[in-house]
Amino acid sequence: MGFKDLRLFNQALLAMQAWRLMEYPDSLCAHLLKARYYPRGCLVDTSFCSNASSTWQSILHGLELLKQGVIWRIGDGRKVRIWRDPWIPRELSLRVTTTKGRQRSKWVAELLDANGRQWDFNKLIAMFNPADADAIARIKIPTHASEDVLAWHFDRTVKIFAWKLSKDILPTKNNKFKRKLEADGTCDLCGLASETSFHAVVTCQQAYNLRQAMREHWELPAEHRFAPSGPDWLLVLLDGCTSEQKENTLLMLWRAWLMHNNITHESGPTGLEFNGKGKMQIGSAQSGLRKEASNPRETWSHPSDGWIKLNVDASFVDATGCAGTMMVARDSEGRVKFTAWRALFNCASAAEAEAHACVEGLRLASQWCHHPIIRIGLCSSELGFIIAEGKELSQLLLELKIVKVKRDCNKVAHELAALARRNTHSAVWLGQAPACAIDIINADCIQPPA
């Protein structure tokens, strides 16, 4: 079948079974194995025992591989051990690098303040070296009570994909055709070329549409650099890019590959649209992204009668971790319902700052707006607890539509988010805007309502 190392392939399959035990702890199989082999502990803490069944020994073999990529996402910190567990999201080491010494603190919960909603920064400075203290301070604690959860470290997922892409070992139709697993290697989506790795993530129409849409929001290399320069095209593409461009490019290519597979196999998300009462509505990547790329809107537009438009954005400085968020809500006549900005500290990324802007905007809208909401702005990914909180808040609204637009259509939130970051304070204005924002808002509302 083309597998280069069946031993590693077998271990990967066994790791998937171990992951299912962690993902579905209430299943009958998980209950039986827990009662027999780890009745008072967690699966990731189990060790190999000589008298175990062959089934359990096989699962432990896969678990050893799984342990290399799992990470604890901090909720209340009661399940995570400071000095032993992987819980710090970074590249070099997911565990604490500080020597324990005579420290008696054991659980991450002991590093939080009395309310359990923020880090106790004095403890962090006293207990950890500067690198650990800074990395821990950037971890955001959910504002509502949440348990710690095990997850797969996202950075490693993308790195594995990038390695496969650079080696041209993704399961494309062309590679399957070479191994006589497919009748031909032509791309099923466009039917115009052989489905190589480069074609699937760069030149295929859906990949091109995604890339053009993301250029409106992310810093990516110039289009002429996405060229078939040979077997090392990915290394050539990333050479000379800034760290932000490299990260954005790999994430975009990874997303293009996922969308390509989901469309081909008719399973999973195939678009980037949201609709309804805070629930995801899957749209066609080939039609939706092309429409967004070919019909850009250059200025802020009035919402329909009976709707409120909420613009959010964030400003982030990677060197300091400081960020500012801005939220402004206006009705169909352009009247301001509320304006707010907030200063953030110890942010890990621009995506995290934008996620906080989305959640803060939804929180204010749920309190002060009693009409359907259109949220305009940017919000990535993979920030579990923040996204979960946003979904909960969206359920409090009558109706919610989430729309991506160009920066020109989000000018007020964009410019004032930078001001909030520089001023390092937070404020809310109900029914009005700060004096520094009035001119920008008036300029935005020159166009008559649609």
Steps between C-alpha positions, in 0.01 A plus 500: 500500500801728496567528875870549562501378862219263599621495860447875537173478309377234741603712799311799356183288471541386860550863607162579342340238725665655805374842390144363476523387862586859600245660268212271603560422871134403551506219243463141623851409381654798684314411822618138488864583432505777761356271767764238421818699431473858632208518748632803690699679234505634145580306184810707421647409841480124454818297469579164341424199720621148428174320580279711273298354215632520145226754419609733778868458414419600141312811616794598722731467200286752314471718812878549507473666159194700602677643805745679272228730363230547764468811712274606785276802435462682830150551640504504880847341527393229746595203281835626370826451688743790473825308481400186313226559244525669154292817528703794361422565130832580331742344254800388705343319796141463616618441857650733759876542457557661841664277762247411770739544791312523829175622348204327664230612257373202300191600299458777245194619695741622770645750251164678454362786705231460767220509240672248275452722192847656463860408561667610821787682327698540823511120537601454137792741537611342828474133392607487135781616276413795270431279194253279689336792681443688175359192322266419788378861525393485135264207568148639527274366776129463406272754667247231595557178693660237274687177556847432362492301177754298305550609141737444209761775475395699191850612399616141469205408280592772252869408515423137417294619203781734388751213514273276292443783252873566463566127443206470257351209694148635548235249381424687178344332196830528315687312774223239514514466122874432517426216742217372276236587758315736262407465133641847424656790687279785377361738763132426569421863588621687195577218253769719344825354632659212683427513874851544639567646843583837343181499294275404794619780731610773256375492140162324529214749477374446855852549640546816292163637619591434863838668462353813341233524770757465780721770349237751614573407862839328525849599395606248234792487252449668161298294253791454258686307770241219491677348201597138412874545550574128532494236775607761759227751407375526859845579639553757223161655579571531873857621453516871569152518659448658839402271788140622474490435125640148549240417762215646295615324184521157662160545665348610169650204311384261773148644482503472120589130526221438754245679281621309194444168678166603650365606160635189330357258757191713582575502870586774749510880459553627146466876552556789739148638541296527820130559537199450725485514878867466563525168312737425214344484157722320250524663157673413177863602489495513122207742484516688832869585496496595134211737567684663788819543296332637188244733663681692776316768692705817537309686775289430805139427403183549701328185629141422402211647699467334839861382507806616694846484342783431744853578377793353694876498449825471693850649495792283618874549556687170502810637675310606814188282491287814541177531306193719470148408392221723368127435468241736347133417438279706264142466378355533149507883523866505604417594860750371757353249749821456694875545459766327709869436504714280719873469565645148520833383637701180450321403179659210315397603148294734285245221457451483876450877523242487219321212672477706819359791298230272357403363841496844667287639219251213530486545879414869468252432220318238709459758779416818309364402158158342457507461122660243267876551470741502207857465631773637274866424570767236512527201727716191449490171612612289740473685836279245670367662818465847344307364201280289729413808705411689182267219393325509838450877477365472146214287631376803699442703182181498293700418188864525395676527165880505481659662195862553389577829327797702379687727739345805332156383610620467859690829524354625830577182695840464335629848579359523853632156597852638451405801713371273778829310499700820532277646774511175703155544654146375442169686466140467376276774355125425476310677224802703396862485392819657643591840359798353316271266304219737396666623179582147383147378574344797322720437195392134506131591504503745206356232273118477532347186644446217251 
